[in-house]
Amino acid sequence: MGKELRKRLITSIALFFLAIFCIFINYKIFFIAVLLISGFAWNEIKKITYRITRNNLLINLLTLFYAFGIFAVTAVGLYLLLGPVFFLYILSICICSDIGGYVIGKKIGGKKLTKISPNKTISGSIGSFCFSIIPLLIFYNIDSSEYLLSTNSFLMCLFTSLTCQLGDLFISYQKRKAKIKNTGKILPGHGGVLDR
């Protein structure tokens, strides 16, 4: 196992347990964690956008909306409306989708998905979709409700994976335009919050 992969794995495991703590300890801790992540994301997207457009007013408005308007409102909304277990379920789909893309893409390789991100392959994208179903199977074994094994839940896993992949490509496109490798350095092996 390479040094970079080891760092990536250690960071991922630490983040996962930190996320579980923040999700289940209480709502206030969760809310503070979401605000902190949004703040880091805002700072990173602001720097990237400034390198591309050099327009401070536009940057502040767009990036504020992106970091707090989209991410924070969605995270808190999911948490309040559907509860911490469902939030963990969605997070697990995102994590498994990312792992599937990384593992299958590295093992199989093959044709590139797009020029935006040269390391992304079609096999990795398919791996992301396949691995995104793993949380459905795990959560079904914990709570065998009919909803979890429904077509809607299956499609939600695929849609969540698609959203993750499109978000990843969007950030990759922004990084390429800004001519930077990572959005930040806060997460060893990953880069910044937006890289994650």
matplotlib code that plots the C-alpha trace (Angstrom):
import matplotlib.pyplot as plt

x = [0.0, 1.4, 2.0, -0.7, -3.3, -2.5, -3.1, -6.3, -7.6, -6.7, -8.3, -11.5, -11.9, -11.3, -13.8, -16.4, -16.3, -16.2, -19.3, -21.1, -20.3, -21.6, -24.8, -25.9, -24.6, -27.2, -28.6, -26.5, -23.2, -24.5, -25.5, -22.1, -20.3, -22.3, -21.5, -17.8, -17.8, -19.7, -17.2, -14.3, -16.1, -16.9, -13.3, -12.1, -14.7, -14.1, -10.3, -11.0, -13.6, -11.4, -8.5, -11.0, -13.0, -11.2, -14.7, -15.0, -18.7, -19.8, -17.5, -18.9, -22.5, -22.1, -19.8, -21.9, -25.0, -23.1, -21.5, -24.3, -27.4, -27.0, -24.9, -25.9, -29.6, -29.7, -27.8, -29.8, -33.1, -32.4, -31.4, -34.5, -37.1, -35.9, -33.7, -30.0, -30.3, -31.5, -28.7, -26.1, -27.7, -27.3, -23.7, -23.0, -24.2, -21.9, -18.9, -19.6, -20.0, -16.6, -14.9, -16.5, -15.2, -11.8, -11.3, -12.9, -11.4, -7.9, -8.3, -10.0, -9.0, -10.0, -11.5, -11.5, -14.9, -14.1, -11.2, -12.3, -10.8, -8.3, -8.2, -11.9, -12.8, -16.1, -15.4, -14.9, -18.3, -20.0, -18.2, -19.6, -23.1, -22.7, -21.1, -23.8, -26.2, -24.2, -25.7, -29.2, -28.3, -26.7, -29.5, -32.1, -30.5, -30.7, -34.3, -36.0, -38.8, -40.5, -39.4, -35.7, -36.1, -38.4, -37.6, -37.6, -34.9, -32.8, -33.2, -32.3, -29.0, -28.2, -29.4, -27.2, -24.2, -24.9, -25.1, -21.8, -20.1, -21.4, -20.3, -16.9, -16.6, -17.8, -15.1, -12.5, -13.6, -13.2, -9.8, -8.6, -9.8, -8.1, -4.9, -4.7, -4.4, -6.4, -9.0, -7.1, -4.8, -7.0, -7.6, -4.4, -4.6, -7.7, -6.9, -9.7, -13.3, -14.5, -12.1, -13.8]
y = [0.0, 3.4, 6.3, 8.4, 5.6, 5.0, 8.7, 8.7, 5.6, 6.9, 10.3, 8.6, 6.4, 9.3, 11.4, 8.6, 8.2, 12.0, 12.2, 9.5, 11.4, 14.7, 13.1, 11.2, 13.2, 16.0, 18.5, 21.4, 19.6, 18.5, 22.1, 23.5, 20.8, 21.7, 25.4, 24.6, 22.4, 25.1, 27.7, 25.6, 24.9, 28.6, 29.6, 26.9, 27.7, 31.4, 31.0, 28.8, 31.2, 34.2, 32.6, 32.1, 35.3, 37.9, 39.4, 39.7, 40.6, 37.8, 35.4, 36.3, 35.9, 32.7, 30.9, 32.0, 30.5, 27.3, 26.6, 27.7, 27.9, 24.5, 22.4, 23.6, 23.9, 20.5, 18.8, 20.4, 19.9, 16.1, 15.8, 17.6, 16.1, 12.5, 12.1, 11.2, 7.6, 8.6, 11.3, 8.6, 6.4, 9.1, 9.8, 6.0, 6.0, 8.8, 7.1, 3.8, 5.5, 7.2, 4.0, 2.1, 4.6, 4.6, 0.8, -0.3, 2.6, 1.6, -2.2, -2.2, 1.1, 1.4, 4.2, 7.7, 9.1, 12.7, 15.2, 17.2, 14.7, 12.4, 9.9, 9.2, 6.1, 4.6, 1.5, 3.7, 5.4, 2.0, 0.9, 4.0, 3.0, -0.6, 0.2, 2.8, 0.0, -1.5, 0.8, -0.3, -3.9, -3.1, -0.9, -3.4, -6.0, -3.6, -2.4, -4.7, -2.3, -2.6, 0.9, 0.0, -2.8, -0.8, 0.4, 4.0, 3.3, 1.5, 4.5, 6.9, 5.1, 5.4, 9.1, 9.9, 8.3, 10.2, 13.5, 12.6, 11.9, 15.1, 17.1, 15.6, 16.4, 20.0, 20.6, 18.9, 21.3, 24.3, 23.1, 22.6, 26.1, 27.6, 25.5, 23.9, 20.2, 20.3, 22.7, 22.8, 20.9, 20.4, 16.6, 14.5, 12.3, 14.0, 17.7, 20.1, 19.8, 20.2, 17.5, 15.2]
z = [0.0, -1.0, 1.4, -0.3, -0.2, 3.4, 4.2, 2.2, 4.1, 7.6, 6.8, 5.4, 8.5, 10.9, 8.9, 9.0, 12.8, 13.3, 11.0, 13.0, 16.3, 14.8, 13.4, 16.5, 19.5, 19.1, 16.7, 17.9, 17.3, 13.9, 13.0, 14.1, 12.0, 9.0, 9.4, 9.8, 6.6, 4.8, 5.9, 4.6, 1.4, 0.9, 1.4, -1.1, -3.8, -3.3, -4.0, -7.1, -8.5, -7.9, -9.9, -12.8, -12.8, -10.7, -9.8, -6.0, -5.8, -8.2, -6.3, -2.9, -4.0, -6.0, -3.6, -0.5, -2.2, -3.2, 0.2, 2.6, 0.3, -1.2, 1.1, 4.5, 3.8, 2.2, 5.0, 7.8, 5.9, 5.4, 9.1, 10.4, 8.0, 7.8, 10.9, 11.6, 10.4, 7.0, 6.8, 7.6, 5.0, 2.3, 3.5, 3.3, -0.3, -1.2, 0.5, -1.2, -4.5, -4.1, -3.0, -6.0, -8.5, -7.0, -6.6, -9.8, -11.8, -10.5, -10.9, -14.3, -15.8, -19.4, -21.5, -20.0, -18.9, -19.9, -20.5, -17.5, -15.1, -16.9, -14.0, -14.2, -16.3, -17.5, -15.5, -12.4, -13.0, -13.3, -10.1, -8.4, -9.4, -8.3, -4.9, -4.2, -3.6, -0.8, 1.9, 0.7, 1.5, 4.8, 6.1, 4.8, 7.1, 10.0, 9.3, 6.8, 6.0, 2.6, 1.6, 1.7, -0.8, -3.1, -6.6, -5.3, -2.8, -5.5, -7.8, -5.0, -4.6, -8.3, -8.4, -5.3, -7.0, -10.2, -8.1, -6.4, -9.7, -11.3, -8.3, -8.5, -12.2, -11.5, -8.9, -11.2, -14.0, -11.7, -10.5, -14.1, -15.0, -11.9, -12.7, -9.3, -8.1, -4.9, -3.4, -0.1, 2.2, 5.3, 4.6, 4.2, 1.2, -0.1, -0.3, 0.6, 1.7, -1.9, -3.0, -0.5]

ax = plt.figure().add_subplot(projection="3d")
ax.plot(x, y, z, "-o")
ax.set_aspect("equal")
plt.show()
